[in-house]
Amino acid sequence: MPGHGTGLGRSWLPRRLALGLVQTAGVVLLIFALTEALPGDAAVALAGDYPDPARIERIREVMQLDRPAAERFLDWTAGLLHGDLGASVVTGRPVTSYLSAGLGPTLLLALTTLVLLVPLSVGLGVLSARREGGRLDRLISSATLGVYAVPEFASGVLLVAVFALRLGWLPPTAVGSDLLADPAVLVLPVLVLLARPVCSISRLVRAGMLDAMASPYVAQARRCGIRGGRIRYRHALPNALAPAAQQLARTCDWLLSGVIVVEALFVIPGLGTVLMDAVAARDIPVMQGMAVVFGVVTVLLNLGADLVVRRFAPRTGVAA
C-alpha cells in the first residue's frame, strides 16, 4: 500500500497543473465571450456624444471589429501567449503600461493586508479555541460574526466618518499623498480589507483546532506525556490550518475585488482604479488585459492553496 500511495502522490501534481491550465484557458475564453456580449456598440461609445461615421469606421478598424470574432479571439490568444496584452484604444498605450503603473499601490495594499491577516486570524482562532465556551471565546465569536456582516463599502465609510472626519486622526483619502512616505494613508484602507477575512479565517482556525484537539492522535500524544503547548502548536495547529489555507486563497481572490472598492473609496491609484477607468471609457483591450491578469492570479492562488493543504494534511489530497 505505501507504493500505491506514493504513486498517487506523484501523479497528483501533474494532474493539478493540467487542471490549472484548463482553468486558465477557460478564464481567457470566458473573458473574451463576456466582452463580446457587452450591450451596445463599442465603436459608437468610443466615438463620443457626436459620433462621426468616418470616426466610427476608423475605431472599428483599430479595434478590428470588422473581423470575425473567432479570428480576433485567436489573434488575441496568440498575443497573450507571447506576453502581449494589447493596446488601449483610447490612448494607444500598451496594456502592460497600465498594469505597471497601477501594480505598485495595489501590491502594497494587498501585501500589507496579508502580512497582518495571517497572524491576526490564526492568533484569534487559537485563542478562541483555548478558551472554548468561556467569556473570551463568546466575545471573539460574537465580534467576528458581527464585523463579518458589514460590507466593505459600509465599513469604509464608517471608519472615514469616525477616524478621519470626526476625530481627525487619519487622512480620509490618498489624494496628493505618497503611500510609502505617508503610511498613515494606508491605515483605514487596510483596516477595511482586514475586517471580514480576519473574521472568516479565525473562525475556521478555531473550528479546526477544536477538531484536532479532540482527535485520537492528540489523545495518544497526551498519554505519551507530550506537553500541551507542543501538542497544540506542533501537531494540532498544522491540521487546523489546512481549511484555513483554502480560505486564505479565496481571500486573496476576494482581495482583487475588495481592492477595487477600497481604491475607489480612498482614491488610491492602483489596478482597481485603472480597471474602473477602463470600464467607464469602454476601453475593451484594457478591460480584457486586466481581467486576464486577475483570472490567472486566481488560478495560481488556488493551485498554491491546494499545495499548502496537501503539505499540512496529505490525506486530503490522496484521493484527488
ZICOR-V421051 format. One record per run of one state. SS is the DSSP state (~ for helix, > for strand, _ for the rest). FROM is the first residue (numbers start at 1). TO is the last residue. If there is no record, write none. Layout:
# ZICOR-V421051
[[SS/FROM/TO] [SS/FROM/TO]]
This chain:
# ZICOR-V421051
[[_/1/1] [~/2/36] [_/37/41] [~/42/47] [_/48/52] [~/53/62] [_/63/68] [~/69/81] [_/82/86] [>/87/87] [_/88/93] [>/94/94] [~/95/130] [_/131/134] [~/135/148] [_/149/151] [~/152/166] [_/167/183] [~/184/213] [_/214/215] [~/216/223] [_/224/227] [~/228/266] [_/267/270] [~/271/281] [_/282/283] [~/284/312] [_/313/314] [~/315/318] [_/319/320]]
